[in-house]
Amino acid sequence: MMDQEGINQVPDSQEQVKELIEMVRELLRERERNIEPEDPYLIEALPSIEEDFLRTPLTEEERKEATQSYPKSLSMNYLPPTLND
């Protein structure tokens, strides 16, 4: 069981944890404010890179149409392994 000294330290520890959490949050906020692009020339050359870079330019309907219009078996060349008798 926890002795009396340990019980008295629990509120102090909780307060320290709260202070540390607040410090980490402040550091994260500061980091977000100070983010600079790694290569400003890249941003100049491709201004759209700051937008959703990995977003597909097709709508959901266009994407489905493009993927479903390509025959799935066109480039498939399946050679089953030989059977060992």
Backbone hydrogen bonds in HBPLUS format (Angstrom, degrees):
<---DONOR---> <-ACCEPTOR-->    atom                        ^
c    i                          cat <-CA-CA->   ^        H-A-AA   ^      H-
h    n   atom  resd res      DA  || num        DHA   H-A  angle D-A-AA Bond
n    s   type  num  typ     dist DA aas  dist angle  dist       angle   num
A0007-ILE N   A0003-ASP O   3.10 MM   4  6.43 153.4  2.17 151.1 159.0     1
A0008-ASN N   A0004-GLN O   3.03 MM   4  6.27 151.0  2.12 146.6 153.8     2
A0009-GLN N   A0005-GLU O   3.17 MM   4  6.41 133.9  2.39 138.7 150.4     3
A0009-GLN N   A0006-GLY O   3.19 MM   3  5.13 131.9  2.43  93.3 106.0     4
A0013-SER N   A0009-GLN O   2.87 MM   4  6.12 157.7  1.92 156.7 163.4     5
A0014-GLN N   A0010-VAL O   2.92 MM   4  6.16 158.9  1.96 156.7 162.6     6
A0015-GLU N   A0011-PRO O   2.97 MM   4  6.17 154.4  2.04 145.5 152.1     7
A0016-GLN N   A0012-ASP O   2.97 MM   4  6.24 153.9  2.04 146.8 154.1     8
A0017-VAL N   A0013-SER O   2.91 MM   4  6.17 156.0  1.97 149.7 156.1     9
A0018-LYS N   A0014-GLN O   2.99 MM   4  6.24 159.1  2.04 147.2 152.4    10
A0019-GLU N   A0015-GLU O   2.97 MM   4  6.24 156.8  2.03 147.4 153.6    11
A0020-LEU N   A0016-GLN O   2.90 MM   4  6.14 158.5  1.94 149.8 155.7    12
A0021-ILE N   A0017-VAL O   2.89 MM   4  6.11 158.7  1.93 152.2 158.0    13
A0022-GLU N   A0018-LYS O   3.02 MM   4  6.24 158.2  2.07 146.7 152.3    14
A0023-MET N   A0019-GLU O   2.94 MM   4  6.21 151.1  2.03 145.4 153.7    15
A0024-VAL N   A0020-LEU O   2.94 MM   4  6.20 160.2  1.98 152.3 156.9    16
A0025-ARG N   A0021-ILE O   2.97 MM   4  6.22 161.0  2.01 149.6 154.9    17
A0026-GLU N   A0022-GLU O   2.98 MM   4  6.18 157.4  2.03 146.4 152.3    18
A0027-LEU N   A0023-MET O   2.94 MM   4  6.21 157.7  1.99 149.4 155.6    19
A0028-LEU N   A0024-VAL O   2.91 MM   4  6.17 156.4  1.97 151.7 158.1    20
A0029-ARG N   A0025-ARG O   2.94 MM   4  6.21 156.4  2.00 148.7 155.1    21
A0030-GLU N   A0026-GLU O   2.92 MM   4  6.14 158.1  1.97 148.5 154.7    22
A0031-ARG N   A0027-LEU O   2.87 MM   4  6.08 154.8  1.94 146.8 153.8    23
A0032-GLU N   A0028-LEU O   3.01 MM   4  6.22 157.0  2.06 147.3 152.7    24
A0033-ARG N   A0029-ARG O   3.13 MM   4  6.41 149.3  2.23 144.2 152.0    25
A0034-ASN N   A0030-GLU O   3.11 MM   4  6.32 139.3  2.28 142.9 153.7    26
A0034-ASN N   A0031-ARG O   3.15 MM   3  5.14 127.6  2.44  94.8 108.4    27
A0042-LEU N   A0039-ASP O   3.02 MM   3  5.43 133.8  2.24 109.3 120.9    28
A0044-GLU N   A0040-PRO O   3.06 MM   4  6.36 150.9  2.14 143.0 151.0    29
A0045-ALA N   A0041-TYR O   2.92 MM   4  6.13 157.3  1.97 145.4 151.3    30
A0046-LEU N   A0042-LEU O   2.82 MM   4  5.92 158.9  1.87 152.1 157.8    31
A0049-ILE N   A0046-LEU O   3.00 MM   3  5.67 167.9  2.01 124.0 127.8    32
A0050-GLU N   A0047-PRO O   3.46 MM   3  6.29 166.9  2.48 118.6 120.5    33
A0051-GLU N   A0048-SER O   3.07 MM   3  5.38 149.4  2.17 105.8 114.9    34
A0053-PHE N   A0051-GLU O   2.74 MM   2  5.53 107.8  2.26 119.4 102.7    35
A0055-ARG N   A0052-ASP O   3.28 MM   3  5.49 160.0  2.33 107.3 113.1    36
A0063-ARG N   A0059-THR O   2.89 MM   4  6.07 157.7  1.94 153.6 160.1    37
A0064-LYS N   A0060-GLU O   3.02 MM   4  6.23 162.5  2.05 148.8 152.9    38
A0065-GLU N   A0061-GLU O   2.97 MM   4  6.17 162.4  2.00 149.4 154.6    39
A0066-ALA N   A0062-GLU O   2.94 MM   4  6.10 158.7  1.99 147.1 152.6    40
A0067-THR N   A0063-ARG O   3.00 MM   4  6.22 163.2  2.03 152.7 156.9    41
A0068-GLN N   A0064-LYS O   2.89 MM   4  5.92 154.9  1.96 150.6 157.5    42
A0069-SER N   A0065-GLU O   3.04 MM   4  5.90 132.9  2.27 139.7 149.2    43
A0076-MET N   A0073-SER O   3.40 MM   3  5.00 152.7  2.48  93.0 100.7    44
